[in-house]
Amino acid sequence: MTDRAAAAISKGASGPDPLIGRVINERFKITGLIARGGMGKVYRAEQAPLGRLCALKVLNPNYSGDHDPEFHKRFFLEASMTSKLTHPNTVTIFDYGRTDDDIYYMAMEHLEGHTLHRAIREAGHFAEERTAHVARQICRALREAHALGVIHRDLKPANIFLVEHGDETDFVKVLDFGLVKDVSEGKPAEELTQTGLFMGSPKYMAPEQILGRKVDERADVYALGVMMYEMLTGIPPYSRGDHMAVMYQHVQGKARAPQEINPTLSANLAEVVVKAMAVDKAKRFQTMEEYRGALERFL
């Protein structure tokens, strides 16, 4: 990483952002900042010569360092795999690459809306029909990903974006396949992990993922079950204590029944959530299509 790139992306308090106004690889003119996080920034950009508005995800050069030397490799893995996904409920990747001065970027569709995390906080909890509507779309997006051998492994409300699509509200866009794993037949699995490097979000991780066991599409089924629990009750099933305590609770699998928190919850939908969250993955829905079918029957 060059000094120029580091200066351009670093979170400096003095002066304007040096990347705003810059054209990345002669195609993407950065016009403003959308969001900032520990891994980097997301900018608003215009793609030439199409004049298309897009979101440009740019890595923070200070994020990787000695803590995660494989971060750039994971970034390109995320971009290359997500670019193969075409389902309307998955964010569309237009382009990705690296500039001559080592700025890593990913161009994707620009979304107007808010995260599922924010929506839950604003609503307190969702009605059953709204929960099933959102979850069914996530099932559809992940059904395509799983068919291509792509496991998300980091499903959580912050990675689900809700937009207006025509006359439909709560149209889902699944984001951030940053921890994807390619398990397609004939290809070696990409286990981009490192001793001491934490992969995933504790409140939504499947027990087998926490224990370092083999992860397949049922880990995403589990995470969606946890998100449905949170949508219906307003709180995740396991959140007490630090990260280690939360992970231990997932492995124990002794969450309060969702009906205890939301007494109006129907038995049918509660049963769907409990099945998706089974500690033993053999007792969960085995595929996203099976999960989607249960939601369709409820609706």
Sequence and secondary structure as in RCSB ss.txt:
>XXXX:A:sequence
MTDRAAAAISKGASGPDPLIGRVINERFKITGLIARGGMGKVYRAEQAPLGRLCALKVLNPNYSGDHDPEFHKRF
FLEASMTSKLTHPNTVTIFDYGRTDDDIYYMAMEHLEGHTLHRAIREAGHFAEERTAHVARQICRALREAHALGV
IHRDLKPANIFLVEHGDETDFVKVLDFGLVKDVSEGKPAEELTQTGLFMGSPKYMAPEQILGRKVDERADVYALG
VMMYEMLTGIPPYSRGDHMAVMYQHVQGKARAPQEINPTLSANLAEVVVKAMAVDKAKRFQTMEEYRGALERFL
>XXXX:A:secstr
  HHHHHHHS  SSS  TTTT EETTTEEEEEEEEEETTEEEEEEEETTTTEEEEEEEE TTTSTTT TTHHHHH
HHHHHHHTT   TTB  EEEEEE TT  EEEEEE   EEEHHHHHHHHSS  HHHHHHHHHHHHHHHHHHHHTTE
E     GGGEEEEEETTEEEEEEE   TT EE  TTS       TT   S GGG  HHHHTT    HHHHHHHHH
HHHHHHHHSS S  SSSHHHHHHHHHHT    HHHH TT  HHHHHHHHHHT SSGGGS SSHHHHHHHHHHH 
